[in-house]
Amino acid sequence: MSTLKAKQFHLIEDLDIAALTLAIIERVENVSKATISMIRTWVRRSNDRRMLAQMNERMLSDIGLTRHDIDVEVAKRFWQK
């Protein structure tokens, strides 16, 4: 293989590695963003359920919920909708 062809081959190989590296970085970034979003949702659910559990009967009536509705909601795990 001539020197020029060898250099071209390495250049193409380097570009392939760079493209693959970029694709991997983008994928990791997307997974990280999705994970952070999921954790935020879990924290929000947990906080919302804690606040609901602290409401009195008048407050629940104002928002159209019963103590039973809240008991069912509060019994759910943080990952459950």
DOLUM-871261 format. One record per residue (C-alpha): residue in three letters; x, y, z. Coordinates in steps of 0.25 Angstrom, whole numbers, padded with zeros to 4 digits, always signed. Example, Ala and Ser with C-alpha at 12.3 -4.5 7.8 and 13.67 -1.06 7.14 Angstrom:
<nodes>
ala+0049-0018+0031
ser+0055-0004+0029
</nodes>
This chain:
<nodes>
met+0000+0000+0000
ser+0005+0013-0004
thr+0008+0024+0007
leu-0003+0033+0002
lys-0013+0021+0002
ala-0009+0017+0016
lys-0011+0032+0021
gln-0024+0032+0014
phe-0028+0019+0021
his-0024+0024+0035
leu-0031+0037+0032
ile-0044+0029+0029
glu-0042+0020+0041
asp-0040+0032+0050
leu-0053+0038+0045
asp-0060+0025+0047
ile-0055+0025+0061
ala-0059+0040+0064
ala-0073+0037+0058
leu-0074+0025+0067
thr-0069+0033+0079
leu-0079+0044+0076
ala-0091+0034+0075
ile-0087+0028+0088
ile-0086+0041+0095
glu-0099+0046+0090
arg-0106+0033+0094
val-0100+0034+0108
glu-0105+0048+0109
asn-0119+0044+0105
val-0119+0033+0115
ser-0114+0042+0126
lys-0125+0053+0122
ala-0136+0042+0123
thr-0131+0037+0136
ile-0130+0051+0142
ser-0144+0053+0137
met-0150+0040+0143
ile-0143+0043+0157
arg-0150+0057+0157
thr-0163+0051+0154
trp-0161+0041+0165
val-0157+0052+0175
arg-0169+0061+0170
arg-0179+0049+0172
ser-0173+0046+0186
asn-0175+0061+0190
asp-0189+0062+0184
arg-0193+0050+0192
arg-0187+0055+0205
met-0194+0068+0203
leu-0208+0061+0200
ala-0206+0052+0213
gln-0205+0065+0221
met-0218+0071+0216
asn-0230+0072+0225
glu-0244+0068+0221
arg-0248+0082+0217
met-0236+0084+0208
leu-0239+0070+0201
ser-0253+0074+0199
asp-0249+0087+0193
ile-0241+0079+0182
gly-0252+0068+0181
leu-0244+0057+0188
thr-0248+0048+0199
arg-0239+0042+0210
his-0240+0029+0203
asp-0235+0035+0190
ile-0223+0040+0198
asp-0220+0027+0205
val-0220+0020+0192
glu-0211+0030+0186
val-0201+0030+0197
ala-0200+0015+0198
lys-0194+0015+0184
arg-0179+0014+0182
phe-0171+0026+0177
trp-0170+0020+0163
gln-0184+0017+0162
lys-0194+0026+0154
</nodes>
